[in-house]
Amino acid sequence: MNIVVQQKIAENAKMAELLKQNSYWFKYLNRDEKYLKDYLNEMKDKYRLRFTDKVSDAIDNIDLISNILENLK
């Protein structure tokens, strides 16, 4: 595996954890560095790190709090 790819994975705990859970990524990352983008996309999907996921979670939390406050009335 390329040194740059190894450093990027070592810097991010979530990337390292995903690599441990899905070892098939070693094969792709060893073959070519261009698979790093696909790996990052899978990590963002699995751990819900996209902006839309964060907005959706925030809306869900607001709905939950408003429902709790409504029930307390």
C-alpha positions in Angstrom: 0.0 0.0 0.0 1.2 3.5 -0.8 2.7 5.4 2.1 0.4 8.4 1.5 -2.7 6.1 1.7 -1.3 4.5 4.9 -0.8 7.9 6.5 -4.3 9.0 5.7 -5.8 5.9 7.2 -3.6 6.1 10.3 -4.7 9.8 10.8 -8.4 8.9 10.9 -9.7 6.5 13.4 -12.9 5.8 11.5 -11.0 4.9 8.4 -8.8 2.5 10.3 -11.8 0.9 11.9 -13.6 0.5 8.6 -10.5 -1.1 7.2 -10.4 -3.6 10.1 -14.1 -4.5 9.6 -13.9 -4.7 5.8 -10.5 -6.2 5.0 -11.3 -6.6 1.3 -10.4 -2.9 1.0 -6.7 -3.8 1.5 -6.8 -5.5 -1.9 -8.2 -2.4 -3.7 -6.0 0.1 -1.8 -2.9 -2.0 -2.6 -3.7 -2.1 -6.3 -4.2 1.6 -6.9 -4.5 4.8 -4.9 -7.6 5.9 -6.9 -9.7 3.5 -4.8 -9.1 5.8 -1.8 -11.9 8.0 -3.0 -14.3 5.1 -3.1 -13.1 4.0 0.3 -13.8 7.5 1.7 -17.3 7.5 0.2 -18.1 4.1 1.8 -16.8 5.4 5.2 -19.0 8.5 4.9 -22.0 6.4 4.1 -21.5 3.9 6.9 -20.7 6.4 9.6 -23.2 9.0 8.3 -20.6 11.8 7.9 -22.2 13.6 5.0 -23.7 17.0 5.4 -27.2 15.7 4.5 -27.0 13.1 7.2 -26.0 15.7 9.8 -28.9 17.9 8.8 -31.3 15.0 8.9 -30.1 14.0 12.4 -30.5 17.6 13.6 -34.1 17.7 12.3 -34.9 14.4 13.9 -33.5 15.7 17.2 -35.6 18.9 17.0 -38.7 16.8 16.2 -38.0 14.6 19.2 -37.5 17.5 21.6 -40.6 19.3 20.3 -42.7 16.1 20.7 -41.4 15.7 24.3 -42.2 19.3 25.1 -45.7 19.0 23.5 -46.4 15.9 25.7 -45.3 17.7 28.8 -48.0 20.4 28.4 
